[in-house]
């Protein structure tokens, strides 16, 4: 019983420490006309603006009315579990997505090019080295939902 209590206390302490590390302030890159932030040299980020295979992911391509498509993306992102929209303009979206167990924060960003209808996308962990593919799976799950809704090609 004593051993179980020690393990429980250590687990709670570890969770508190890890969650405290997840609160690193996001730098706001991607607002305005500048490109989204580059992925760090760690496998915990994907970006459609990345040139390297480890981080690269295809952008989203809207079909039909850009405003309706952008609003649909905003709605889908807003409905994701443990994700909160932080910033939303007519060309840029930023959401914070928290992991289920420890509350690690990932930043999910979208930047619309209104001329081409192409949306740059970036999903990245704020801390840690590996995300075990969480950010790539998140983007691909979003892509699938948006295709099913007929919003993107």
N, C-alpha and C positions, 0 to 999 in steps of 0.2 A: 504494500500500500504506500509506504514511504517513497519507494522508487517511482511509482506511478505519479505521485504528487510532484516529485522533482522534475520528471519529464514534462509534466503539464506546465509547471512554472517556467522551465527553460523554453518551452514552445511559445508561451505567451511573451516572454522577453524577446525571443528572436523575432516574432511577428511585430512587436513594437519597434524594434530597431530597424527592421526591413521597411516597415511602413513609413518610418521617419525619413528614410533615405529616398522614398518615392516622391517626396514633395519638392524636388528641385524645380525651380521656376523655369517655365518655358520662355524662350527668348523672343517670341513673336515674329520670327522670320517667316516670310511668305505674304505678309500684308502688303498691299499696294501692288506695284509692278515687278518687284524683285522676285527672283526664283525662290522656291522652297529651300529650306536649309539642306545642305549636303548630308548624306548619311555618314555617321562616324565610321571609323575603321573597326567596326564590330558587327557581328551578324545579327543585330537586333533592330534592323531598320530596312524598309523597302521604300523606293521612290521611283516614280516614272521619269524623273529627271536624271537618274543615275545612269552612268555609262558602264559600270562594272556588273558582271553577271551575278555576283552575290547579292547586290542590292536592287538591281533593276526589276521593274514590273511595268506592265503595259499601262498607259494612261486610259482614262475613260473617254469615250467618244459619244457625245449626246446625239440623239436623233430627234427630229421634229423641233418643236418650239423650245428655244433655249431657256426661257424663263420658267416654263412649266417643268422642264427637265431638271433645272437647278433646284426648283422648289421640291421636286420629288426626291432628289438626292438629300436635301436638307431633312425631309421627313423620315427617310430611311435611316439616316445617321442618328437622328433624334430618337428613334425607336430602338436602337441597339441597347442590349443590356449593359448596365454599368457605364454607359457613355453619356457625357453631358456636353451639349453644345456650349462653347465658350465665346466664340466670335462667329458672326454670320453677316456677310455683306452680299451684294449682288455679284461678287466675283470670288469671294474667299470664304471658306468654312474651316473652323478649328474646333475639334472636339477632344475632350480628355476621356480616355477609356481606362477603367481600373480593372486589374486582375481580380478574379473571384476570391482567392484565398488571402493574399497578402496586401492587396490594394495597390500594387505597382501601377504607376501612371504611364500610359502610352499616349503620345500625341498623334492625332489623326487629322490630316490637313488636305484640303481640296482647293485648287486654284483654277478658275475658269478662264479660258481664252475666248472672249465673246466673238471674235472674228472667225475662228475655226471650229468652235464648239468642243474643243479638246479640253479635258480636265486633268491637270497634273495632280497626282495624289502621292502623299507621303504618310507612312505610319511607322512610328519609331518609339522604342522604349526610352524613357528618360535616364534610367540607371541600369547597371548590369552589363554583362558581356553578351550573353545569348538570350534570346526570347523563345527558343525552341520552336521557331516558325510561327509564333502567334500573330505577328503583324502581317505576314504574307497571307496567312489563312483568313485574317480579318478582311483584307482588301479583296481577296478572291470571293469570299462569301458575299460581300457588298456587291461586287461585280455580278454575281449570279442573281441576287435579288433584283438589281436594277435591270438586268436583261429580261428577267421574268415579267417585270412591270412594263417592258417596252420602252424604257427611258434611254438606254444606250445600245450601241451596236454590239 
